[in-house]
Amino acid sequence: MVVAGIGVINSAATRAHPSGPCSSPRGSRAADMSETLFPATVSSHVFTLTAPFRAHPMKRLPLDDTFKVNRNPVTLREIVLDKLRSAIMNFQLLPGDRLVERDLCDRLGVSRTSVREALRHLESEGLVEFADAKGPRVAIITLADACDIYELRCVLEGLIVQLFTLRAKPKDIRALEKALEENRQALKEGELQQVIDSVQGFYDVLLEGSGNHVAATQLRQLQARISYLRATSVSQENRRGASNKEMELMVEAIKSGDPMAAHQASVDHVRNAARVALEYLKSKQDEDTKVREIIAPVALKEPRIGR
């Protein structure tokens, strides 16, 4: 901003102060301050006053999400937990492997406290067990345990898919189709962990859209062991393509609005996965017992209560 005045300082101000408008000490200080804040040029009967900070005001930037305080920062314990869980799921640590605290501390570069807390959490997930005085080891999922898990999956996932068919909104259907495509792409790229993550993403959409949070919670509590068994099945070449095709049949039944067909497609998917995984476990554990057939639940035509 530029302000111009004529005869203001050199007339009235000069008469009031013969020695000049700023001859007094107080006036001098005021003049210095004025010169600092508003640089002025005095010449004859004309002066100009410039205010650069008014001519170019500072632009206010909006506050974005980075301004928020992160109330749930990732702790060291969570990082250690994720590392150990991933090592088990990726078969870098095999069932029965001893988990020596000192070795894990050296490999991870963390304290024993962090390792112990992570191992205790993995024990609650069923991935680690404290079987004897020798210390923790990677849990061995027996054939009987695996059969129990697959039978429970048939019940819970069959219900989840039925409810999703009845309750899903168009956006949920689109999210499910996107998850199916991501699984298909992951299978093409061939990375095992990416395949497992994409399958889990597919089921996350189903759990969220089903509206039954109790059933979803029960499945999530089994998630670590389910993912481990899933890894044993999808790691087999003869299973990968079939798995995506079965998931596609589930989506088609859901889109057609047929909860019974969706339930059957879900149960068939679980039983086919179980057949491959259980045969794999049997070969690794050298068990002579016959793998029992996974019992499928009876589907209710109308799973909703009180309607």
PyMOL commands that set and color helices and strands:
alter all, ss='L'
color gray80, all
select helices_A, chain A and resi 8-16+25-37+52-55+65-67+76-89+101-108+112-125+143-167+170-189+192-210+213-221+223-234+237-255+259-285
alter helices_A, ss='H'
color red, helices_A
select strands_A, chain A and resi 2-6+40-43+46-50+128-132+135-138
alter strands_A, ss='S'
color yellow, strands_A
deselect
rebuild
show_as cartoon
